[in-house]
Amino acid sequence: MDQQPAQQQPRKPVKGRGYLLYGFAAGFGAVLAALALIQIKMAALLIPLIAYIVCVIFNILTQKTICANANVSQAFKLSTISAGVVASVYFAANNIHFLGNPIRSLIPNSDAATQQRVIMAFYLFWAGLYSQILSGGFMQTCAAA
């Protein structure tokens, strides 16, 4: 008798776990916004580095929750997307003056340093949110067992 290899059953979609990705993304954006609001030395280096570390953790948690195992090397590779986006947005918001005009118009009576921190917080929040959703979406693909 010939034995045929057992066919793998497709994974059933896990209901409610998609909200986890959005929660992680919002948390990631909030961490970046908080970092922008406080004044830290060497922010240009620390914010992308912290973004990378937090993104790696969130990506591992996402894949562990969705797939029941985590591919750590994939998490390290895909987290460079978020760190790159965050670093690019950080430098763009710092160096391209007109990007801050909509936010400056909302808080006209504050000093320039406060306005710059709020501008950075705004752009880093959205950069973190969308880049984490992108890399977390890639992390939801489970390797075949």
GUSE-527055 format. One record per residue: x, y, z of N, C-alpha, C, O in turn; residue in three letters. Coordinates in steps of 0.001 Angstrom, whole numbers, padded with zeros to 6 digits, always signed. Each point is the difference from the previous one (the first is absolute). Layout:
<atoms>
XYZXYZXYZXYZALA;...
</atoms>
This chain:
<atoms>
+000817-001185+000000-000817+001185+000000+000856+001241+000000+000923+000152+000801MET;-001246+000712-001699+000710+001274-000043-000677+000975+000948-001221+000159+000019ASP;+002062+000477+000754-000530+001017+000898+000164+001358-000662+001086+000379-000438GLN;-002179+000326+000381+000047+001335-000552+000285+000990+001127-000478-000165+001122GLN;+001258+001187-001435+000275+000984+001061-001294+000675+000436-000884+000304-000801PRO;+000822-000088+002094-001194+000643+000564-000057+001452-000473+000985+000736+000041ALA;-002170-000362-000488-000171+001376-000432-000137+000896+001218-000642-000347+000991GLN;+001254+001487-001098-000086+000951+001093-001337+000715-000067-000451+000436-001059GLN;-000147-000337+002195-001254+000734+000089+000317+001486+000009+000907+000435+000710GLN;-001644+000349-001491+000256+001449+000047-000352+000553+001372-000940-000452+000655PRO;+001723+001444-000239-000266+000631+001304-001321+000752-000063-000285+000726-000952ARG;-000491-000919+001972-001247+000744+000089+000320+001425+000430+000877+000218+000835LYS;-001590+000753-001405+000261+001381+000419-000366+000184+001470-001005-000521+000482PRO;+001829+001259+000196-000223+000261+001411-000789+001297+000121+000468+001069-000391VAL;-001663-001184+000934-000857+001180+000097+000448+000890+001158+000375-000480+001069LYS;-000426+001766-001309+000293+000955+001052+001465+000326+000172+000335+000944+000715GLY;+000540-001687-001339+001423+000259+000187+000511+001089-000931+001114+000492+000183ARG;-001902-000109-001171+000391+001107-000857+000060+001303+000773+000767+000903-000336GLY;-001594-000814+001387+000028+001189+000837+001334+000132+000728+000421+001105+000343TYR;+000233-002224-000112+001295+000007+000650+001006+000813-000806+000766+000786+000558LEU;-000774-000981-001871+000916+000731-000868-000244+001497+000109+000951+000776+000091LEU;-002199-000364-000098-000313+001424+000097+000349+000555+001372+000423+001149+000122TYR;-000597-001956+000899+000390+000424+001343+001504+000196+000112+000465+000983+000576GLY;+000291-001925-001129+001455+000134-000003+000424+001232-000797+000895+000737+000416PHE;-001532-000519-001545+000366+001144-000840-000297+001315+000717+000808+000927-000040ALA;-001955-000846+000689-000335+001221+000735+000954+000197+001172+000414+001124+000286ALA;-000066-002211+000387+000966+000081+001092+001363+000446-000489+000676+000792+000658GLY;-000273-001300-001813+001277+000370-000595+000018+001485-000339+000973+000699+000283PHE;-002049-000227-000888-000098+001421-000311+000000+000864+001252+000592+001080+000013GLY;-001255-001553+001042-000052+000759+001249+001375+000077+000660+000367+001035+000555ALA;+000397-002134-000617+001354+000009+000554+000850+001031-000729+000731+000764+000631VAL;-000825-000741-001955+000787+000956-000775-000436+001435+000268+000838+000898+000088LEU;-002135-000678+000042-000489+001346+000291+000472+000457+001379+000370+001161+000175ALA;-000380-002057+000792+000478+000352+001337+001483+000337-000019+000440+000929+000677ALA;+000334-001690-001461+001426+000299-000123+000232+001364-000634+000952+000696+000353LEU;-001810-000315-001279+000152+001299-000648-000383+001138+000945+000567+001089-000085ALA;-001515-001327+000976-000456+001059+000899+001005+000302+001106+000130+001145+000433LEU;+000581-002176+000022+001030+000269+001003+001290+000348-000728+000256-000492-001099ILE;+000520+001306+001692+001258+000383-000636+001075-000970+000440+000337-000071+001182GLN;+000204-000682-002138+001082-000916+000305+001204+000374-000848-000132+000466-001131ILE;+001291-000678+001697+001219+000287-000749+000212-001107-001018-000365-001152+000231LYS;+000947+001507-001336+000276-000932-001104-001284-000660-000509-000003-001190-000312MET;-001081+001956+000227-001289-000535-000436+000062-000569-001405-000701-000963-000311ALA;+001537+001550-000544+000094-000480-001382+000509-001435-000066-000318-000719-000947ALA;+001087+000296+001915+000468-001388+000041-000894-000886+000857-000267-001151-000345LEU;-000187+001694+001453-000759-000826+000945-001408-000340-000484-000464-001122+000207LEU;-000217+002060-000841-001380-000269-000413-000063-001133-001033-000818-000902+000180ILE;+001627+000887-001250-000042-001155-000907+000445-001309+000658-000533-001065-000310PRO;+001513+001145+001220+000453-001209+000694-001095-000560+000894-000253-001205-000006LEU;-000394+002064+000769-001105-000441+000856-001157-000503-000860-000665-000974+000355ILE;+000426+001636-001484-001051-000452-000918+000300-001414-000489-000906-000829-000082ALA;+002147+000549-000240+000386-001326-000479-000203-001054+001088-000548-001069-000268TYR;+000981+001360+001473-000117-000970+001101-001462-000286+000326-000393-001157+000148ILE;-000407+002210-000036-001423-000185+000312-000697-000747-001134-000850-000853+000254VAL;+001197+001162-001489-000608-000674-001149+000357-001487-000030-000849-000831-000323CYS;+002085+000490+000654+000389-001416+000061-000862-000731+001026-000506-001090-000267VAL;+000345+001691+001429-000815-000630+001055-001440-000172-000466-000574-001077+000157ILE;-000019+002131-000731-001378-000088-000465-000152-001021-001132-000999-000717-000056PHE;+001977+000649-000839-000086-000968-001097+000095-001431+000502-000717-000872-000491ASN;+001582+000617+001454+000094-001349+000574-001302-000357+000707-000502-001115-000148ILE;-000047+002058+000919-001272-000261+000686-001139-000234-000989-000854-000858+000221LEU;+000845+001622-001306-001041-000176-001008+000073-001393-000610-001011-000696-000097THR;+002218+000288-000317+000107-001306-000639-000232-001136+000996-000577-001028-000355GLN;+001018+001205+001578-000226-001032+001025-001498-000166+000260-000475-001117+000204LYS;-000258+002211-000209-001440-000059+000255-000754-000590-001190-000895-000825+000187THR;+001239+001230-001390-000724-000437-001191+000401-001415-000404-000861-000818-000322ILE;+002155+000525+000336+000503-001253-000569+000383-001050+001035+000301-001134-000371CYS;-000303+001470+001631+000379-000890+001097+001500-000255+000062+000451-000740+000874ALA;+000321+001314-001751+001462-000021+000095+000509+001284-000635-000731+000674-000726ASN;+001975-000341+000998+000533+001262-000512+001296-000242-000755+000856-000763+000446ALA;-000721+001404-001568+001221-000015-000784+000757+001285+000348-000291+001068-000538ASN;+001251-001186+001431+000684+001170+000529+000831+000698-001071+000061+001229-000025VAL;+000574-001986-000852+000807+000641-001037-000876+000833-000939+000416+001063-000460SER;-001625-001547+000178-000929+000768-000821-000413+001281+000727-000147+001052-000622GLN;-000038-001146+001933-000378+001185+000777+001103+001053-000047-000282+001190-000135ALA;+001530-001623+000245+001110+000958-000062+000094+000641-001382+000272+001196-000111PHE;-000495-001984-000942+000083+000552-001353-001134+000995-000269+000235+001096-000511LYS;-001460-001486+000857-001143+000857-000310-000080+001244+000874-000652+000976-000369LEU;+001300-001002+001508-000018+001172+000873+000847+001134-000562-000148+001150+000413SER;+001030-001466-001347+000773+001075-000628-000895+000911-000833+000321+001169-000213THR;-001451-001709-000261-000957+000833-000735-000494+001129+000905+000032+001173-000375ILE;-000485-001545+001566-000532+001008+000920+001066+000985+000434-000242+001206+000035SER;+001414-001711+000294+001067+000900+000439+000401+000952-001126+000282+001172+000249ALA;-000257-001668-001477+000334+000857-001139-001044+001070-000240+000334+001157-000255GLY;-001601-001542+000336-001086+000976-000187+000047+001051+001107-000126+001195-000265VAL;+000308-001646+001499+000040+000939+001130+001185+000953-000133-000147+001201+000224VAL;+001311-001719-000584+001177+000863-000167-000220+001005-001131+000361+001169+000130ALA;-000947-001618-001231-000257+000899-001130-000982+001102+000382+000214+001169-000321SER;-001282-001545+001001-000997+000990+000417+000598+000954+001029-000276+001199-000022VAL;+001088-001731+000913+000646+000861+001005+000839+001083-000680-000115+001182+000322TYR;+000953-001600-001258+000856+000973-000674-000801+000939-000901+000331+001181-000102PHE;-001372-001682-000547-000830+000860-000846-000728+001046+000838-000026+001176-000363ALA;-000568-001596+001485-000736+000948+000842+000943+001007+000650-000401+001125+000300ALA;+001648-001526-000084+000980+000908+000592+000543+001006-001003+000332+001126+000370ASN;-000241-001518-001630+000699+000828-000977-000882+000673-001047+000443+000949-000646ASN;-001662-001407+000464-000887+000604-000988-001013+000851+000759-000943-000519+000598ILE;+001146+001798-000632-000736+000927+000862-001510-000001-000259-000783+000042+000949HIS;+000368-000089-002202-001435+000134-000293-000827-001192+000468-001224+000108+000073PHE;+001845-001239+000247-000759-001138+000532-000651+000319+001343-001025-000582+000356LEU;+001619+001496+000376-000539+000344+001308-001039+001092-000010-000593+000292+001039GLY;+000352+000327-002193-000939+001129-000044-001413-000336+000473-000585+000804+000725ASN;+000006-001945-001095-001356-000287+000508-000048-000107+001519-000984+000400+000621PRO;+002031-000934-000029+000006-000168+001452+000325+001325+000686-000564+000311+001049ILE;+001464+000462-001635+000304+001332+000552-001246+000882+000032-000174+000803+000917ARG;-000686-000953-001912-001218+000824-000032-000989-000408+001095-000867+000787+000379SER;+000995-002004+000123-000894-000440+001078+000452+000478+001373-000815+000179+000905LEU;+002131+000028-000756+000526+000461+001290+000874+001243-000215+001213-000055+000199ILE;-001828+001172-000606+000806+001178-000375+000645+000727+001176+001009+000678-000195PRO;-001542-000790+001389+000495+000802+001126+001058-000710+000829+000336+000469+001087ASN;+000190-001570-001560+001027-000701+000764+001372+000305-000589+000115+000489-001124SER;+000922-000787+001900+001354+000305-000480+000429-001000-001077-000641-001033-000196ASP;+001721+001354-000489+000458-000793-001144+000404-001416+000409-000222-000944-000758ALA;+000809+000785+001937+000435-001335+000450-001203-000917+000243+000018-001175-000366ALA;-001056+001731+000986-001210-000796+000236-000668-000365-001315-000442-001136-000177THR;+000365+002073-000733-000587-000288-001309+000775-001104-000710-000603-000890-000601GLN;+001928+000937+000662+000804-001018-000678-000207-001372+000627-000053-000998-000719GLN;-000063+000923+002029-000248-001291+000659-001361-000563-000395-000128-001201-000238ARG;-000884+002053+000167-001335-000449-000394-000005-000455-001462-000636-000998-000341VAL;+001339+001722-000510+000107-000398-001411+000655-001370-000111-000483-000867-000728ILE;+001582+000673+001450+000701-001284-000036-000898-001113+000546-000044-001095-000561MET;-000665+001372+001643-000890-001008+000580-001095-000403-000992-000312-001182-000144ALA;-000257+002159-000526-001060-000271-000970+000508-000894-001126-000597-001035-000296PHE;+001697+001437-000327+000497-000764-001145+000567-001353+000411-000148-000976-000736TYR;+000788+000900+001885+000526-001296+000443-001121-000959+000392+000116-001207-000210LEU;-001195+001734+000774-001133-000871+000319-000531-000671-001259-000172-001218-000031PHE;-000087+002008-001007-000561-000572-001224+000999-000867-000740-000385-001011-000587TRP;+001645+001376+000597+001026-000843-000631+000101-001333+000719+000100-001047-000639ALA;-000125+001080+001967+000059-001241+000766-001231-000867-000214+000106-001218-000140GLY;-001261+001845+000115-001244-000740-000187-000010-000737-001334-000237-001208-000041LEU;+000489+001918-001031-000087-000631-001312+001157-000950-000282-000200-001029-000646TYR;+001391+001343+001109+001111-000916-000251-000135-001274+000826+000394-001071-000463SER;-000937+001158+001667-000210-001215+000796-001113-000851-000590+000087-001228+000034GLN;-001124+001845-000572-001051-000779-000658+000571-000728-001211-000346-001154-000254ILE;+001219+001824-000491+000626-000629-001160+000865-001187+000405-000169-001096-000534LEU;+001086+001296+001461+000884-001110+000371-000760-001074+000783+000298-001186-000139SER;-001268+001581+000954-000813-000983+000714-000869-000814-000942-000266-001173+000261GLY;-000175+001776-001341-000765-000749-001010+000849-001079-000658-000466-001114-000243GLY;+001717+001459-000042+000913-001019-000547+000280-001094+001014+000188-001157-000376PHE;-000157+001502+001650+000301-000993+001042-001158-000979+000197+000185-001040+000634MET;-001352+001339-001150-001129-000907+000166+000059-001185-000946-000793-000931+000139GLN;+001705+000939-001092+000128-001157-000882+000758-001081+000751+001139+000201+000421THR;-001773-001329-000260+000574-001095+000776+000767-000935-000924-000431-000282-001117CYS;+001558-000187+001592+000792-000963-000767-000725-001349+000003-000649-000371+000978ALA;+000775-000350-002091-000624-001320-000088+000710-000947+000960+001229-000024+000071ALA;-002001-000740+000650+000589-000925+000991+000431-001283-000662+000516-000896+000667ALA;
</atoms>
